[in-house]
Amino acid sequence: MRYSIGLSDSLFGEKITLQGHDQKGNIVKLIVTKKWLEQAQDRDKISSPPEQVKKGEYSSSLR
């Protein structure tokens, strides 16, 4: 899966940090662009809405 829509989006697009779980149950963070996230949600590539984490914040699942 690609995490950007194009070169200009990957360089200048608004970045969002998503947090979820991998197959082993470990918490993983993934930095994607806002445009990519919108397109992935439109195409139903994301089964459940991921938790968005702002810089400097922790997820409630980590507490």
N, CA, C and O atoms as a MOPAC input file, in Angstrom:
PM7 MOZYME 1SCF
protein

 N      0.84200 1    -1.15900 1     0.00000 1
 C      0.00000 1     0.00000 1     0.00000 1
 C      0.89800 1     1.23600 1     0.00000 1
 O      1.85800 1     1.31900 1     0.76600 1
 N      0.57800 1     2.18400 1    -0.86000 1
 C      1.34500 1     3.42700 1    -0.88500 1
 C      0.78000 1     4.39100 1     0.14600 1
 O     -0.42200 1     4.40300 1     0.41300 1
 N      1.65800 1     5.19300 1     0.71700 1
 C      1.24000 1     6.10000 1     1.77900 1
 C      1.23300 1     7.54800 1     1.34400 1
 O      1.14500 1     8.44200 1     2.18600 1
 N      1.32200 1     7.80200 1     0.05100 1
 C      1.17000 1     9.15600 1    -0.46600 1
 C      0.52600 1     9.07700 1    -1.84400 1
 O      0.50500 1     8.01900 1    -2.47200 1
 N      0.01500 1    10.18200 1    -2.29200 1
 C     -0.68400 1    10.22100 1    -3.56600 1
 C      0.26800 1    10.59400 1    -4.69400 1
 O      0.07200 1    10.16700 1    -5.83200 1
 N      1.26800 1    11.36300 1    -4.40500 1
 C      2.23300 1    11.79300 1    -5.40600 1
 C      3.39600 1    12.49700 1    -4.74300 1
 O      3.43900 1    12.64500 1    -3.52200 1
 N      4.33200 1    12.92600 1    -5.55800 1
 C      5.52800 1    13.57200 1    -5.03200 1
 C      5.20000 1    14.84600 1    -4.26700 1
 O      5.70900 1    15.05600 1    -3.16600 1
 N      4.35200 1    15.69900 1    -4.84000 1
 C      4.03300 1    16.95700 1    -4.16000 1
 C      3.26700 1    16.69900 1    -2.86600 1
 O      3.45900 1    17.40900 1    -1.87900 1
 N      2.39700 1    15.68300 1    -2.86400 1
 C      1.66100 1    15.34400 1    -1.64900 1
 C      2.60600 1    14.80800 1    -0.58200 1
 O      2.47100 1    15.15500 1     0.59200 1
 N      3.55500 1    13.97200 1    -0.97000 1
 C      4.47500 1    13.41500 1     0.02300 1
 C      5.41800 1    14.47800 1     0.58200 1
 O      5.84400 1    14.38300 1     1.73400 1
 N      5.74800 1    15.48900 1    -0.22400 1
 C      6.64100 1    16.54900 1     0.25500 1
 C      5.90000 1    17.64000 1     1.02400 1
 O      6.37600 1    18.10700 1     2.05800 1
 N      4.73700 1    18.04400 1     0.51800 1
 C      4.06800 1    19.22100 1     1.06400 1
 C      2.71200 1    18.94000 1     1.68800 1
 O      2.12200 1    19.83600 1     2.29100 1
 N      2.20300 1    17.72600 1     1.56000 1
 C      0.88500 1    17.40700 1     2.09500 1
 C      0.87600 1    17.36700 1     3.61400 1
 O      1.90000 1    17.13000 1     4.25400 1
 N     -0.30200 1    17.60500 1     4.17600 1
 C     -0.45500 1    17.57700 1     5.62900 1
 C     -0.26100 1    16.14600 1     6.14100 1
 O     -0.92700 1    15.22000 1     5.67900 1
 N      0.63500 1    15.98000 1     7.07700 1
 C      0.96100 1    14.65500 1     7.61200 1
 C      0.07300 1    14.33700 1     8.81400 1
 O     -0.21400 1    15.20300 1     9.64000 1
 N     -0.34800 1    13.09600 1     8.89200 1
 C     -1.16700 1    12.60800 1     9.99400 1
 C     -0.51200 1    11.34500 1    10.52100 1
 O     -0.08200 1    10.49500 1     9.74000 1
 N     -0.43200 1    11.21500 1    11.82700 1
 C      0.10800 1    10.00300 1    12.43500 1
 C     -1.06100 1     9.13700 1    12.87600 1
 O     -1.90400 1     9.56000 1    13.66600 1
 N     -1.09800 1     7.91700 1    12.35200 1
 C     -2.12700 1     6.95300 1    12.72500 1
 C     -1.52600 1     5.94200 1    13.67900 1
 O     -0.33400 1     5.64000 1    13.61300 1
 N     -2.34100 1     5.43600 1    14.54600 1
 C     -1.87500 1     4.43400 1    15.49500 1
 C     -2.83300 1     3.25900 1    15.45900 1
 O     -4.05200 1     3.43200 1    15.49800 1
 N     -2.27700 1     2.08000 1    15.38400 1
 C     -3.09000 1     0.87600 1    15.34400 1
 C     -2.30500 1    -0.30400 1    15.85600 1
 O     -1.25000 1    -0.14400 1    16.46900 1
 N     -2.82200 1    -1.48800 1    15.60400 1
 C     -2.17700 1    -2.71700 1    16.05900 1
 C     -1.78700 1    -3.56200 1    14.85400 1
 O     -2.52000 1    -3.62000 1    13.86600 1
 N     -0.62900 1    -4.21900 1    14.93600 1
 C     -0.22800 1    -5.13800 1    13.87000 1
 C     -0.77800 1    -6.52500 1    14.16400 1
 O     -1.55100 1    -6.70100 1    15.10700 1
 N     -0.38400 1    -7.51300 1    13.36300 1
 C     -0.91000 1    -8.87100 1    13.51900 1
 C     -0.54600 1    -9.49400 1    14.86400 1
 O     -1.26400 1   -10.36400 1    15.35800 1
 N      0.56000 1    -9.05800 1    15.45600 1
 C      1.00200 1    -9.61000 1    16.73800 1
 C      0.42400 1    -8.86200 1    17.93000 1
 O      0.67200 1    -9.23400 1    19.07700 1
 N     -0.34900 1    -7.80600 1    17.66600 1
 C     -0.95000 1    -7.03200 1    18.74000 1
 C     -0.09300 1    -5.87600 1    19.22400 1
 O     -0.47600 1    -5.17800 1    20.16300 1
 N      1.06200 1    -5.65900 1    18.60300 1
 C      1.92600 1    -4.54400 1    18.98300 1
 C      1.34000 1    -3.23300 1    18.46700 1
 O      0.70900 1    -3.20000 1    17.41000 1
 N      1.55300 1    -2.16100 1    19.21300 1
 C      1.08500 1    -0.85100 1    18.78200 1
 C      2.09200 1    -0.28500 1    17.78400 1
 O      3.29200 1    -0.22700 1    18.05400 1
 N      1.58000 1     0.12800 1    16.63100 1
 C      2.43500 1     0.68800 1    15.59300 1
 C      1.90700 1     2.06300 1    15.20100 1
 O      0.70500 1     2.32200 1    15.25800 1
 N      2.82600 1     2.93900 1    14.80400 1
 C      2.46100 1     4.26300 1    14.31900 1
 C      2.85000 1     4.35200 1    12.85700 1
 O      3.88400 1     3.82700 1    12.44500 1
 N      2.01700 1     5.01800 1    12.07900 1
 C      2.24300 1     5.15900 1    10.65500 1
 C      1.95500 1     6.60200 1    10.27100 1
 O      0.89300 1     7.13300 1    10.59500 1
 N      2.89100 1     7.23400 1     9.58600 1
 C      2.70300 1     8.61000 1     9.13900 1
 C      2.23000 1     8.57700 1     7.69100 1
 O      2.91300 1     8.05300 1     6.81200 1
 N      1.05700 1     9.14200 1     7.46000 1
 C      0.47100 1     9.21200 1     6.12100 1
 C      0.05600 1    10.65400 1     5.85700 1
 O      0.06300 1    11.48900 1     6.76100 1
 N     -0.30200 1    10.93400 1     4.61500 1
 C     -0.81700 1    12.26000 1     4.30500 1
 C     -2.33600 1    12.26100 1     4.44100 1
 O     -2.98900 1    11.22400 1     4.32500 1
 N     -2.87100 1    13.43200 1     4.68500 1
 C     -4.31800 1    13.57700 1     4.84500 1
 C     -5.04400 1    13.12300 1     3.57900 1
 O     -6.07900 1    12.46000 1     3.64900 1
 N     -4.49100 1    13.48800 1     2.42500 1
 C     -5.10400 1    13.12500 1     1.14400 1
 C     -5.13300 1    11.60300 1     0.96300 1
 O     -6.12900 1    11.05300 1     0.49400 1
 N     -4.03200 1    10.92100 1     1.33800 1
 C     -3.98900 1     9.46300 1     1.22900 1
 C     -5.04200 1     8.83000 1     2.12300 1
 O     -5.73400 1     7.89800 1     1.71300 1
 N     -5.16300 1     9.33900 1     3.35300 1
 C     -6.13100 1     8.78900 1     4.29900 1
 C     -7.55300 1     8.93800 1     3.76500 1
 O     -8.35400 1     8.00900 1     3.85800 1
 N     -7.86500 1    10.10700 1     3.20600 1
 C     -9.19500 1    10.32200 1     2.64600 1
 C     -9.47900 1     9.35800 1     1.50200 1
 O    -10.57200 1     8.79800 1     1.42300 1
 N     -8.50200 1     9.15600 1     0.61200 1
 C     -8.70900 1     8.24000 1    -0.50200 1
 C     -8.80600 1     6.79000 1    -0.03600 1
 O     -9.59400 1     6.02100 1    -0.58700 1
 N     -8.02300 1     6.40400 1     0.96300 1
 C     -8.08400 1     5.03700 1     1.48300 1
 C     -9.43800 1     4.78200 1     2.13600 1
 O     -9.98700 1     3.68700 1     2.00800 1
 N     -9.98100 1     5.77200 1     2.83200 1
 C    -11.29300 1     5.61400 1     3.44900 1
 C    -12.38100 1     5.55000 1     2.39100 1
 O    -13.34300 1     4.79600 1     2.53900 1
 N    -12.24200 1     6.33700 1     1.31500 1
 C    -13.21800 1     6.31000 1     0.22300 1
 C    -13.22200 1     4.95800 1    -0.48900 1
 O    -14.27400 1     4.48500 1    -0.92000 1
 N    -12.05600 1     4.34300 1    -0.61300 1
 C    -11.93800 1     3.04700 1    -1.30300 1
 C    -12.14200 1     1.87000 1    -0.35900 1
 O    -11.99700 1     0.71800 1    -0.76700 1
 N    -12.47300 1     2.14200 1     0.88200 1
 C    -12.68600 1     1.10900 1     1.90200 1
 C    -11.46000 1     0.22700 1     2.11400 1
 O    -11.59600 1    -0.96300 1     2.40000 1
 N    -10.26500 1     0.80100 1     1.97700 1
 C     -9.04800 1     0.04700 1     2.25400 1
 C     -8.75800 1     0.00500 1     3.74500 1
 O     -7.96200 1    -0.81400 1     4.20300 1
 N     -9.39800 1     0.88000 1     4.50000 1
 C     -9.22600 1     0.90300 1     5.94300 1
 C    -10.51200 1     0.35800 1     6.53900 1
 O    -11.57200 1     0.97400 1     6.41900 1
 N    -10.41600 1    -0.80400 1     7.18300 1
 C    -11.60900 1    -1.47400 1     7.67600 1
 C    -12.20700 1    -0.77500 1     8.88200 1
 O    -13.42800 1    -0.63400 1     8.96100 1
 N    -11.38400 1    -0.33300 1     9.82300 1
 C    -11.89200 1     0.39800 1    10.97100 1
 C    -11.16100 1     1.72100 1    11.04900 1
 O     -9.98500 1     1.80100 1    10.69500 1
 N    -11.83700 1     2.75800 1    11.50700 1
 C    -11.16300 1     4.05500 1    11.54300 1
 C     -9.97100 1     4.02700 1    12.49400 1
 O    -10.12100 1     3.69300 1    13.66900 1
 N     -8.78900 1     4.37600 1    11.99200 1
 C     -7.60700 1     4.36200 1    12.85300 1
 C     -7.62900 1     5.52000 1    13.83300 1
 O     -8.31600 1     6.52000 1    13.62300 1
 N     -6.88500 1     5.37100 1    14.88300 1
 C     -6.78800 1     6.42900 1    15.87500 1
 C     -5.73400 1     7.43200 1    15.42000 1
 O     -4.58900 1     7.06700 1    15.15200 1
 N     -6.13100 1     8.69200 1    15.33600 1
 C     -5.18700 1     9.72700 1    14.94300 1
 C     -4.54000 1    10.29600 1    16.19200 1
 O     -5.22300 1    10.61000 1    17.16600 1
 N     -3.23000 1    10.42600 1    16.16200 1
 C     -2.48200 1    10.90800 1    17.31000 1
 C     -1.77500 1    12.18900 1    16.91700 1
 O     -1.06900 1    12.23000 1    15.90900 1
 N     -1.96300 1    13.23800 1    17.70900 1
 C     -1.26000 1    14.48900 1    17.45100 1
 C      0.12800 1    14.41000 1    18.06000 1
 O      0.35700 1    13.68200 1    19.02600 1
 N      1.03900 1    15.15700 1    17.49200 1
 C      2.41300 1    15.15900 1    17.95500 1
 C      2.46200 1    15.55700 1    19.43000 1
 O      1.85200 1    16.54900 1    19.83000 1
 N      3.18100 1    14.78700 1    20.22800 1
 C      3.31800 1    15.08300 1    21.64200 1
 C      2.22700 1    14.48800 1    22.49900 1
 O      2.26200 1    14.62800 1    23.72200 1
 N      1.25200 1    13.82200 1    21.88700 1
 C      0.17500 1    13.19800 1    22.65100 1
 C      0.34300 1    11.69400 1    22.63900 1
 O      1.02300 1    11.13500 1    21.77900 1
 N     -0.28000 1    11.05500 1    23.59700 1
 C     -0.28400 1     9.60500 1    23.65000 1
 C     -1.69300 1     9.09600 1    23.47500 1
 O     -2.66300 1     9.77500 1    23.81000 1
 N     -1.79200 1     7.93200 1    22.96300 1
 C     -3.09300 1     7.31000 1    22.77900 1
 C     -3.65100 1     6.88900 1    24.12900 1
 O     -2.90100 1     6.57200 1    25.05300 1
 N     -4.96400 1     6.89200 1    24.23300 1
 C     -5.60000 1     6.43500 1    25.46200 1
 C     -5.33900 1     4.94000 1    25.67500 1
 O     -5.38900 1     4.46200 1    26.80800 1
 N     -5.06200 1     4.20300 1    24.60200 1
 C     -4.79700 1     2.76800 1    24.72700 1
 C     -3.41600 1     2.49800 1    25.31700 1
 O     -3.13300 1     1.37800 1    25.74100 1
 N     -2.54900 1     3.52100 1    25.34700 1
 C     -1.22400 1     3.33900 1    25.92800 1
 C     -1.20800 1     3.61600 1    27.42300 1
 O     -0.25500 1     3.24300 1    28.10800 1
 N     -2.23000 1     4.25500 1    27.93300 1
 C     -2.26400 1     4.62700 1    29.35000 1
 C     -2.77900 1     3.52100 1    30.19000 1
 O     -2.87300 1     3.66400 1    31.40900 1

